[in-house]
Amino acid sequence: MADWRIRRLEQLFQEHYEPLCRWIYRIVGDVSDTVDVVQETFLRYWTWQHSDSGESRGVGYLYRTAQNLALDVLRKRAVRQRRLPELGSQQVIVLPVTPEDRVMAMEKSRLVRAALEELNERQRTCLELRACGLTYEEIAEAVEMNPESVGPTLTRALRKFRAVYERLQRQQPVGRKDARTK
């Protein structure tokens, strides 16, 4: 075994394990599935690295593989949900300091998700990958697009996201205190 392969895998793992986990969690919404997907991603990278091909794959390969595995998890989950009755989910929620903080955090999270949903899939994926710290070249490899298109795509995605987010904020009800006082 070549030492460079081990060093490359260690470097990728140290630099991208946490960002990959955050990104995949946004897709699958489950910690256990997230860990499984990310571990499988690095396992596939390691296995591919030892195949007959001599070329080197980078960060984009990791993110593309992780995304494909996450989508597989969602497909399998949908099949299970159609076959089994709803059993409920057991998720651990870490509460913010005060109830008001919790409400604000939940509302902000809802607005961000709603704004992201209004982007097309390519824009949303590019924006999420950039938020995970990937370079334009890595994003281009992950999304399988021309590296020169990443910048304009991110610019349009961010512009649209901001506009939608601000519109959603303005549409929010002011509060319920008026209803209680009447």
Rosetta constraint file for C-alpha pairs under 8 A:
AtomPair CA 1 CA 5 HARMONIC 7.68 0.50
AtomPair CA 2 CA 6 HARMONIC 7.07 0.50
AtomPair CA 3 CA 7 HARMONIC 6.21 0.50
AtomPair CA 4 CA 8 HARMONIC 5.92 0.50
AtomPair CA 5 CA 9 HARMONIC 6.14 0.50
AtomPair CA 5 CA 49 HARMONIC 7.28 0.50
AtomPair CA 6 CA 10 HARMONIC 6.13 0.50
AtomPair CA 7 CA 11 HARMONIC 6.04 0.50
AtomPair CA 8 CA 12 HARMONIC 6.14 0.50
AtomPair CA 9 CA 13 HARMONIC 5.97 0.50
AtomPair CA 9 CA 42 HARMONIC 7.92 0.50
AtomPair CA 9 CA 46 HARMONIC 7.14 0.50
AtomPair CA 10 CA 14 HARMONIC 6.08 0.50
AtomPair CA 11 CA 15 HARMONIC 6.12 0.50
AtomPair CA 12 CA 16 HARMONIC 5.68 0.50
AtomPair CA 12 CA 17 HARMONIC 7.58 0.50
AtomPair CA 12 CA 59 HARMONIC 7.40 0.50
AtomPair CA 13 CA 17 HARMONIC 5.13 0.50
AtomPair CA 13 CA 42 HARMONIC 7.58 0.50
AtomPair CA 15 CA 19 HARMONIC 7.98 0.50
AtomPair CA 16 CA 20 HARMONIC 5.77 0.50
AtomPair CA 17 CA 21 HARMONIC 6.15 0.50
AtomPair CA 17 CA 38 HARMONIC 7.31 0.50
AtomPair CA 18 CA 22 HARMONIC 6.23 0.50
AtomPair CA 19 CA 23 HARMONIC 6.15 0.50
AtomPair CA 19 CA 132 HARMONIC 5.16 0.50
AtomPair CA 19 CA 133 HARMONIC 7.39 0.50
AtomPair CA 20 CA 24 HARMONIC 5.98 0.50
AtomPair CA 20 CA 38 HARMONIC 6.74 0.50
AtomPair CA 20 CA 63 HARMONIC 7.10 0.50
AtomPair CA 20 CA 66 HARMONIC 7.69 0.50
AtomPair CA 20 CA 132 HARMONIC 7.39 0.50
AtomPair CA 21 CA 25 HARMONIC 5.89 0.50
AtomPair CA 21 CA 34 HARMONIC 6.08 0.50
AtomPair CA 21 CA 35 HARMONIC 6.82 0.50
AtomPair CA 21 CA 38 HARMONIC 6.45 0.50
AtomPair CA 22 CA 26 HARMONIC 6.43 0.50
AtomPair CA 22 CA 132 HARMONIC 7.63 0.50
AtomPair CA 23 CA 27 HARMONIC 6.75 0.50
AtomPair CA 23 CA 128 HARMONIC 7.00 0.50
AtomPair CA 23 CA 129 HARMONIC 7.36 0.50
AtomPair CA 23 CA 132 HARMONIC 6.85 0.50
AtomPair CA 24 CA 28 HARMONIC 6.15 0.50
AtomPair CA 24 CA 29 HARMONIC 7.83 0.50
AtomPair CA 24 CA 34 HARMONIC 5.73 0.50
AtomPair CA 24 CA 37 HARMONIC 7.65 0.50
AtomPair CA 24 CA 38 HARMONIC 7.68 0.50
AtomPair CA 24 CA 66 HARMONIC 7.16 0.50
AtomPair CA 24 CA 67 HARMONIC 6.99 0.50
AtomPair CA 24 CA 70 HARMONIC 6.55 0.50
AtomPair CA 25 CA 29 HARMONIC 4.89 0.50
AtomPair CA 25 CA 30 HARMONIC 6.11 0.50
AtomPair CA 25 CA 31 HARMONIC 6.56 0.50
AtomPair CA 25 CA 34 HARMONIC 5.40 0.50
AtomPair CA 27 CA 70 HARMONIC 6.75 0.50
AtomPair CA 27 CA 71 HARMONIC 7.84 0.50
AtomPair CA 28 CA 33 HARMONIC 6.94 0.50
AtomPair CA 28 CA 34 HARMONIC 6.73 0.50
AtomPair CA 28 CA 70 HARMONIC 6.30 0.50
AtomPair CA 28 CA 71 HARMONIC 7.88 0.50
AtomPair CA 28 CA 73 HARMONIC 7.29 0.50
AtomPair CA 28 CA 74 HARMONIC 6.51 0.50
AtomPair CA 29 CA 34 HARMONIC 7.67 0.50
AtomPair CA 30 CA 34 HARMONIC 6.03 0.50
AtomPair CA 31 CA 35 HARMONIC 6.23 0.50
AtomPair CA 32 CA 36 HARMONIC 6.27 0.50
AtomPair CA 33 CA 37 HARMONIC 6.07 0.50
AtomPair CA 33 CA 73 HARMONIC 7.44 0.50
AtomPair CA 34 CA 38 HARMONIC 6.19 0.50
AtomPair CA 34 CA 70 HARMONIC 7.74 0.50
AtomPair CA 35 CA 39 HARMONIC 6.04 0.50
AtomPair CA 36 CA 40 HARMONIC 6.05 0.50
AtomPair CA 37 CA 41 HARMONIC 6.07 0.50
AtomPair CA 37 CA 66 HARMONIC 6.27 0.50
AtomPair CA 37 CA 69 HARMONIC 6.06 0.50
AtomPair CA 37 CA 70 HARMONIC 6.27 0.50
AtomPair CA 38 CA 42 HARMONIC 6.43 0.50
AtomPair CA 38 CA 66 HARMONIC 6.29 0.50
AtomPair CA 39 CA 43 HARMONIC 6.16 0.50
AtomPair CA 40 CA 44 HARMONIC 6.06 0.50
AtomPair CA 40 CA 66 HARMONIC 7.99 0.50
AtomPair CA 41 CA 45 HARMONIC 6.23 0.50
AtomPair CA 41 CA 62 HARMONIC 6.32 0.50
AtomPair CA 41 CA 65 HARMONIC 6.05 0.50
AtomPair CA 41 CA 66 HARMONIC 5.46 0.50
AtomPair CA 41 CA 69 HARMONIC 7.66 0.50
AtomPair CA 42 CA 46 HARMONIC 6.14 0.50
AtomPair CA 42 CA 62 HARMONIC 7.24 0.50
AtomPair CA 43 CA 47 HARMONIC 6.10 0.50
AtomPair CA 44 CA 48 HARMONIC 5.87 0.50
AtomPair CA 45 CA 49 HARMONIC 5.96 0.50
AtomPair CA 45 CA 61 HARMONIC 7.94 0.50
AtomPair CA 45 CA 62 HARMONIC 7.01 0.50
AtomPair CA 46 CA 50 HARMONIC 6.54 0.50
AtomPair CA 47 CA 51 HARMONIC 6.60 0.50
AtomPair CA 49 CA 53 HARMONIC 7.67 0.50
AtomPair CA 49 CA 56 HARMONIC 7.44 0.50
AtomPair CA 57 CA 61 HARMONIC 6.09 0.50
AtomPair CA 58 CA 62 HARMONIC 7.03 0.50
AtomPair CA 58 CA 138 HARMONIC 7.44 0.50
AtomPair CA 59 CA 63 HARMONIC 6.47 0.50
AtomPair CA 59 CA 138 HARMONIC 5.74 0.50
AtomPair CA 59 CA 141 HARMONIC 7.85 0.50
AtomPair CA 59 CA 142 HARMONIC 7.58 0.50
AtomPair CA 60 CA 64 HARMONIC 6.00 0.50
AtomPair CA 60 CA 137 HARMONIC 7.94 0.50
AtomPair CA 60 CA 138 HARMONIC 4.64 0.50
AtomPair CA 60 CA 139 HARMONIC 6.10 0.50
AtomPair CA 60 CA 140 HARMONIC 7.23 0.50
AtomPair CA 60 CA 141 HARMONIC 4.55 0.50
AtomPair CA 60 CA 142 HARMONIC 3.91 0.50
AtomPair CA 60 CA 143 HARMONIC 7.65 0.50
AtomPair CA 61 CA 65 HARMONIC 5.92 0.50
AtomPair CA 61 CA 141 HARMONIC 6.79 0.50
AtomPair CA 61 CA 142 HARMONIC 5.87 0.50
AtomPair CA 62 CA 66 HARMONIC 6.01 0.50
AtomPair CA 62 CA 142 HARMONIC 7.57 0.50
AtomPair CA 63 CA 67 HARMONIC 5.99 0.50
AtomPair CA 63 CA 142 HARMONIC 5.60 0.50
AtomPair CA 64 CA 68 HARMONIC 6.20 0.50
AtomPair CA 64 CA 141 HARMONIC 7.88 0.50
AtomPair CA 64 CA 142 HARMONIC 4.62 0.50
AtomPair CA 64 CA 143 HARMONIC 6.72 0.50
AtomPair CA 65 CA 69 HARMONIC 6.16 0.50
AtomPair CA 66 CA 70 HARMONIC 6.03 0.50
AtomPair CA 67 CA 71 HARMONIC 6.17 0.50
AtomPair CA 68 CA 72 HARMONIC 6.28 0.50
AtomPair CA 69 CA 73 HARMONIC 6.34 0.50
AtomPair CA 70 CA 74 HARMONIC 6.39 0.50
AtomPair CA 71 CA 75 HARMONIC 6.23 0.50
AtomPair CA 72 CA 76 HARMONIC 6.16 0.50
AtomPair CA 73 CA 77 HARMONIC 6.03 0.50
AtomPair CA 74 CA 78 HARMONIC 6.16 0.50
AtomPair CA 75 CA 79 HARMONIC 6.36 0.50
AtomPair CA 76 CA 80 HARMONIC 6.23 0.50
AtomPair CA 77 CA 81 HARMONIC 6.11 0.50
AtomPair CA 78 CA 82 HARMONIC 6.29 0.50
AtomPair CA 79 CA 83 HARMONIC 6.40 0.50
AtomPair CA 80 CA 84 HARMONIC 5.88 0.50
AtomPair CA 81 CA 85 HARMONIC 6.77 0.50
AtomPair CA 81 CA 86 HARMONIC 6.85 0.50
AtomPair CA 95 CA 102 HARMONIC 6.36 0.50
AtomPair CA 96 CA 101 HARMONIC 5.78 0.50
AtomPair CA 96 CA 102 HARMONIC 5.17 0.50
AtomPair CA 96 CA 105 HARMONIC 7.99 0.50
AtomPair CA 97 CA 101 HARMONIC 6.44 0.50
AtomPair CA 97 CA 102 HARMONIC 7.43 0.50
AtomPair CA 98 CA 102 HARMONIC 6.34 0.50
AtomPair CA 99 CA 103 HARMONIC 6.24 0.50
AtomPair CA 100 CA 104 HARMONIC 6.15 0.50
AtomPair CA 101 CA 105 HARMONIC 6.00 0.50
AtomPair CA 102 CA 106 HARMONIC 6.06 0.50
AtomPair CA 103 CA 107 HARMONIC 6.08 0.50
AtomPair CA 104 CA 108 HARMONIC 6.09 0.50
AtomPair CA 105 CA 109 HARMONIC 6.04 0.50
AtomPair CA 106 CA 110 HARMONIC 6.08 0.50
AtomPair CA 107 CA 111 HARMONIC 6.19 0.50
AtomPair CA 108 CA 112 HARMONIC 6.15 0.50
AtomPair CA 109 CA 113 HARMONIC 6.17 0.50
AtomPair CA 110 CA 114 HARMONIC 6.09 0.50
AtomPair CA 111 CA 115 HARMONIC 6.03 0.50
AtomPair CA 111 CA 165 HARMONIC 6.38 0.50
AtomPair CA 111 CA 168 HARMONIC 6.70 0.50
AtomPair CA 111 CA 169 HARMONIC 7.42 0.50
AtomPair CA 112 CA 116 HARMONIC 6.09 0.50
AtomPair CA 112 CA 165 HARMONIC 6.72 0.50
AtomPair CA 113 CA 117 HARMONIC 6.16 0.50
AtomPair CA 114 CA 118 HARMONIC 6.73 0.50
AtomPair CA 114 CA 165 HARMONIC 7.91 0.50
AtomPair CA 115 CA 119 HARMONIC 7.17 0.50
AtomPair CA 115 CA 161 HARMONIC 5.69 0.50
AtomPair CA 115 CA 162 HARMONIC 7.96 0.50
AtomPair CA 115 CA 164 HARMONIC 5.47 0.50
AtomPair CA 115 CA 165 HARMONIC 5.36 0.50
AtomPair CA 115 CA 168 HARMONIC 7.78 0.50
AtomPair CA 116 CA 124 HARMONIC 6.18 0.50
AtomPair CA 116 CA 161 HARMONIC 6.45 0.50
AtomPair CA 117 CA 124 HARMONIC 7.74 0.50
AtomPair CA 118 CA 161 HARMONIC 7.78 0.50
AtomPair CA 118 CA 164 HARMONIC 7.62 0.50
AtomPair CA 119 CA 123 HARMONIC 5.97 0.50
AtomPair CA 119 CA 124 HARMONIC 5.64 0.50
AtomPair CA 119 CA 157 HARMONIC 6.73 0.50
AtomPair CA 119 CA 160 HARMONIC 7.23 0.50
AtomPair CA 119 CA 161 HARMONIC 7.05 0.50
AtomPair CA 120 CA 124 HARMONIC 6.12 0.50
AtomPair CA 121 CA 125 HARMONIC 6.02 0.50
AtomPair CA 122 CA 126 HARMONIC 6.07 0.50
AtomPair CA 122 CA 143 HARMONIC 7.46 0.50
AtomPair CA 123 CA 127 HARMONIC 6.07 0.50
AtomPair CA 123 CA 153 HARMONIC 6.16 0.50
AtomPair CA 123 CA 154 HARMONIC 6.58 0.50
AtomPair CA 123 CA 156 HARMONIC 7.75 0.50
AtomPair CA 123 CA 157 HARMONIC 5.18 0.50
AtomPair CA 124 CA 128 HARMONIC 6.13 0.50
AtomPair CA 124 CA 157 HARMONIC 6.97 0.50
AtomPair CA 125 CA 129 HARMONIC 6.06 0.50
AtomPair CA 125 CA 143 HARMONIC 7.69 0.50
AtomPair CA 126 CA 130 HARMONIC 6.10 0.50
AtomPair CA 126 CA 139 HARMONIC 6.40 0.50
AtomPair CA 126 CA 143 HARMONIC 7.44 0.50
AtomPair CA 126 CA 150 HARMONIC 7.44 0.50
AtomPair CA 126 CA 153 HARMONIC 7.52 0.50
AtomPair CA 126 CA 154 HARMONIC 6.43 0.50
AtomPair CA 127 CA 131 HARMONIC 6.18 0.50
AtomPair CA 127 CA 154 HARMONIC 6.05 0.50
AtomPair CA 127 CA 157 HARMONIC 6.78 0.50
AtomPair CA 127 CA 158 HARMONIC 7.26 0.50
AtomPair CA 128 CA 132 HARMONIC 6.34 0.50
AtomPair CA 129 CA 133 HARMONIC 6.65 0.50
AtomPair CA 129 CA 134 HARMONIC 5.87 0.50
AtomPair CA 129 CA 139 HARMONIC 6.48 0.50
AtomPair CA 130 CA 134 HARMONIC 5.10 0.50
AtomPair CA 130 CA 135 HARMONIC 6.85 0.50
AtomPair CA 130 CA 136 HARMONIC 7.72 0.50
AtomPair CA 130 CA 139 HARMONIC 7.24 0.50
AtomPair CA 134 CA 138 HARMONIC 5.77 0.50
AtomPair CA 134 CA 139 HARMONIC 6.15 0.50
AtomPair CA 135 CA 139 HARMONIC 6.17 0.50
AtomPair CA 136 CA 140 HARMONIC 6.07 0.50
AtomPair CA 136 CA 147 HARMONIC 6.32 0.50
AtomPair CA 136 CA 150 HARMONIC 5.96 0.50
AtomPair CA 136 CA 151 HARMONIC 7.11 0.50
AtomPair CA 137 CA 141 HARMONIC 6.26 0.50
AtomPair CA 137 CA 147 HARMONIC 5.51 0.50
AtomPair CA 138 CA 142 HARMONIC 6.13 0.50
AtomPair CA 139 CA 143 HARMONIC 6.00 0.50
AtomPair CA 139 CA 147 HARMONIC 7.76 0.50
AtomPair CA 139 CA 150 HARMONIC 7.22 0.50
AtomPair CA 140 CA 144 HARMONIC 5.48 0.50
AtomPair CA 140 CA 145 HARMONIC 4.89 0.50
AtomPair CA 140 CA 146 HARMONIC 5.93 0.50
AtomPair CA 140 CA 147 HARMONIC 4.92 0.50
AtomPair CA 140 CA 149 HARMONIC 7.98 0.50
AtomPair CA 140 CA 150 HARMONIC 6.35 0.50
AtomPair CA 141 CA 145 HARMONIC 6.65 0.50
AtomPair CA 141 CA 147 HARMONIC 7.75 0.50
AtomPair CA 145 CA 149 HARMONIC 7.01 0.50
AtomPair CA 145 CA 150 HARMONIC 7.56 0.50
AtomPair CA 146 CA 150 HARMONIC 7.05 0.50
AtomPair CA 147 CA 151 HARMONIC 7.97 0.50
AtomPair CA 148 CA 152 HARMONIC 7.92 0.50
AtomPair CA 149 CA 153 HARMONIC 6.05 0.50
AtomPair CA 150 CA 154 HARMONIC 6.03 0.50
AtomPair CA 151 CA 155 HARMONIC 6.13 0.50
AtomPair CA 152 CA 156 HARMONIC 6.15 0.50
AtomPair CA 153 CA 157 HARMONIC 6.02 0.50
AtomPair CA 154 CA 158 HARMONIC 5.92 0.50
AtomPair CA 155 CA 159 HARMONIC 6.07 0.50
AtomPair CA 156 CA 160 HARMONIC 6.06 0.50
AtomPair CA 157 CA 161 HARMONIC 5.92 0.50
AtomPair CA 158 CA 162 HARMONIC 6.06 0.50
AtomPair CA 159 CA 163 HARMONIC 6.29 0.50
AtomPair CA 160 CA 164 HARMONIC 6.09 0.50
AtomPair CA 161 CA 165 HARMONIC 5.93 0.50
AtomPair CA 162 CA 166 HARMONIC 6.04 0.50
AtomPair CA 163 CA 167 HARMONIC 6.12 0.50
AtomPair CA 164 CA 168 HARMONIC 6.09 0.50
AtomPair CA 165 CA 169 HARMONIC 6.18 0.50
AtomPair CA 166 CA 170 HARMONIC 6.28 0.50
AtomPair CA 167 CA 171 HARMONIC 6.31 0.50
AtomPair CA 168 CA 172 HARMONIC 6.48 0.50
AtomPair CA 176 CA 180 HARMONIC 6.49 0.50
AtomPair CA 177 CA 181 HARMONIC 6.29 0.50
AtomPair CA 178 CA 182 HARMONIC 6.54 0.50
